[in-house]
Amino acid sequence: METLLKTRIDKALRNLSVNMTALRKITFESGGEEALSQWDAAYDQLRTKYFELLQQELNSLTPIYISLLEDSLKIQEQLISSLQKQENERDILIIVNQLIEIIQKLSI
């Protein structure tokens, strides 16, 4: 639900941005400086709230991201150790695949 909200706000902001000049002109012509000031304030407030939603999402993901980074470092150490010990290539491949999976999660 929150993802849908962010997607729709993003789309609305993009559309508003593309049409900003025309919208501001119409607003000014119909209501003057006061209407234009209200319009600008509303647009800025919508944009601010959108960025607050994005920041909230990033803050909630931080523990997960840190955990994934820690896991990737552990697996990298295992890989280096396995390579130095010249372990079985099947075991090395398993470690490489584990590392790939974590890196994919970090990239999302």
DABEL-V908781 format. One record per residue. N is the residue number from 1. RES is the residue in one small letter. NEAR is the number of other C-alpha atoms within 12 Angstrom. Layout:
# DABEL-V908781
{{N	RES	NEAR} {N	RES	NEAR}}
This chain:
# DABEL-V908781
{{1	m	7} {2	e	13} {3	t	13} {4	l	11} {5	l	15} {6	k	23} {7	t	16} {8	r	16} {9	i	26} {10	d	22} {11	k	16} {12	a	19} {13	l	24} {14	r	17} {15	n	16} {16	l	22} {17	s	19} {18	v	13} {19	n	14} {20	m	20} {21	t	15} {22	a	15} {23	l	21} {24	r	26} {25	k	18} {26	i	17} {27	t	20} {28	f	20} {29	e	14} {30	s	14} {31	g	16} {32	g	15} {33	e	16} {34	e	15} {35	a	19} {36	l	23} {37	s	16} {38	q	17} {39	w	24} {40	d	23} {41	a	15} {42	a	16} {43	y	24} {44	d	17} {45	q	16} {46	l	22} {47	r	23} {48	t	17} {49	k	19} {50	y	26} {51	f	18} {52	e	16} {53	l	22} {54	l	21} {55	q	15} {56	q	15} {57	e	18} {58	l	15} {59	n	14} {60	s	13} {61	l	17} {62	t	15} {63	p	13} {64	i	18} {65	y	22} {66	i	18} {67	s	17} {68	l	25} {69	l	22} {70	e	18} {71	d	23} {72	s	26} {73	l	19} {74	k	19} {75	i	26} {76	q	24} {77	e	18} {78	q	24} {79	l	28} {80	i	18} {81	s	17} {82	s	21} {83	l	19} {84	q	12} {85	k	13} {86	q	14} {87	e	17} {88	n	15} {89	e	14} {90	r	14} {91	d	18} {92	i	24} {93	l	18} {94	i	19} {95	i	28} {96	v	24} {97	n	18} {98	q	23} {99	l	27} {100	i	20} {101	e	19} {102	i	26} {103	i	22} {104	q	15} {105	k	19} {106	l	20} {107	s	11} {108	i	11}}
